[in-house]
């Protein structure tokens, strides 16, 4: 497995491949973000200070019948100008669609509201 497969197979760029492992019939790819790609999510500046990380698991397209998950340690960064500690943007995931779409569908289909 290589970083090239992440880019050409899954459309993930700006990240490095770390390892592959299997868990309960699923394939899990662990990746890490290039430090050169880390930017403030508010202003886009590269002048940030790392303040830890949060592990996230993203579902990807399956390989055959096996589900595929992408594991990523999302960096938390601090920028003096913004005075905020926040997570960097994940280039291959849309946070609004992931969190709001199921809620909107549930509320739309709820007969009591």
C-alpha positions as CSV (number, residue, x, y, z in Angstrom):
1,X,0.0,0.0,0.0
2,X,1.3,3.5,-0.7
3,X,0.3,7.1,-0.6
4,X,-0.3,6.8,-4.3
5,X,-3.2,4.4,-3.7
6,X,-4.8,6.8,-1.2
7,X,-4.7,9.5,-3.9
8,X,-5.8,7.5,-7.0
9,X,-8.1,5.0,-5.3
10,X,-9.8,7.1,-2.6
11,X,-9.1,10.7,-3.7
12,X,-7.2,11.5,-0.5
13,X,-4.3,13.9,-1.0
14,X,-2.1,15.7,1.4
15,X,-1.9,12.7,3.7
16,X,0.7,10.0,4.2
17,X,-0.1,6.3,4.5
18,X,1.0,4.7,7.8
19,X,-0.4,1.2,8.0
20,X,-3.2,-1.2,7.1
21,X,-4.9,-3.5,9.6
22,X,-8.1,-5.6,9.7
23,X,-10.8,-5.5,12.4
24,X,-14.1,-7.5,12.4
25,X,-14.0,-8.1,8.6
26,X,-13.2,-4.4,7.8
27,X,-10.1,-2.9,6.3
28,X,-8.7,0.0,8.2
29,X,-6.1,2.4,6.7
30,X,-4.3,4.6,9.1
31,X,-3.0,7.9,7.6
32,X,-1.4,11.1,8.9
33,X,-1.5,14.6,7.7
34,X,1.6,16.2,6.2
35,X,2.8,18.9,8.6
36,X,3.2,21.3,5.6
37,X,-0.5,21.0,4.9
38,X,-1.6,22.1,8.4
39,X,-3.4,25.4,8.4
40,X,-5.7,27.5,10.6
41,X,-9.3,26.6,9.8
42,X,-10.4,30.2,10.3
43,X,-7.8,32.3,8.5
44,X,-5.9,29.7,6.5
45,X,-2.5,30.7,7.9
46,X,0.3,28.1,8.0
47,X,1.8,29.7,11.1
48,X,0.1,27.5,13.7
49,X,1.2,25.8,16.9
50,X,0.2,22.1,17.4
51,X,-2.0,21.5,20.5
52,X,-2.7,17.8,20.4
53,X,-4.8,15.6,18.3
54,X,-8.2,13.8,18.1
55,X,-8.6,10.4,16.4
56,X,-11.4,10.1,13.9
57,X,-12.7,7.2,11.7
58,X,-14.1,7.9,8.3
59,X,-16.1,5.5,6.1
60,X,-14.8,5.0,2.6
61,X,-15.9,3.1,-0.5
62,X,-15.7,-0.7,0.1
63,X,-13.2,-3.0,-1.4
64,X,-15.2,-5.9,-2.7
65,X,-17.6,-6.8,0.1
66,X,-15.3,-5.5,2.8
67,X,-16.1,-2.1,4.4
68,X,-13.2,0.3,4.4
69,X,-12.4,2.9,7.2
70,X,-9.8,5.6,7.1
71,X,-8.3,6.4,10.6
72,X,-6.8,9.9,11.0
73,X,-5.4,11.8,13.9
74,X,-6.8,15.3,13.3
75,X,-4.4,17.9,14.6
76,X,-5.6,20.6,17.0
77,X,-3.8,23.9,16.3
78,X,-3.5,27.3,17.9
79,X,-3.0,30.5,16.0
80,X,-2.1,33.7,18.0
81,X,-4.0,36.0,15.6
82,X,-7.2,34.1,15.8
83,X,-6.7,33.2,19.5
84,X,-8.5,29.9,19.0
85,X,-7.6,26.2,19.5
86,X,-9.4,24.2,16.8
87,X,-9.1,21.2,14.6
88,X,-7.6,21.6,11.1
89,X,-9.9,21.0,8.2
90,X,-10.0,17.5,6.8
91,X,-9.7,17.8,3.0
92,X,-11.6,14.6,2.1
93,X,-14.6,14.9,4.4
94,X,-17.5,17.4,4.4
95,X,-18.3,18.0,8.1
96,X,-21.7,19.8,7.4
97,X,-23.1,16.9,5.3
98,X,-21.9,14.3,7.7
99,X,-23.5,15.9,10.8
100,X,-26.6,17.7,9.4
101,X,-28.0,15.6,6.6
102,X,-29.2,12.7,8.8
103,X,-30.8,15.2,11.3
104,X,-32.6,17.0,8.5
105,X,-33.9,13.7,7.0
106,X,-35.1,12.6,10.5
107,X,-36.9,15.9,11.2
108,X,-38.5,16.0,7.7
109,X,-39.9,12.5,8.1
110,X,-41.1,13.0,11.7
111,X,-45.0,13.3,11.6
112,X,-45.3,15.0,15.0
113,X,-43.3,18.1,14.0
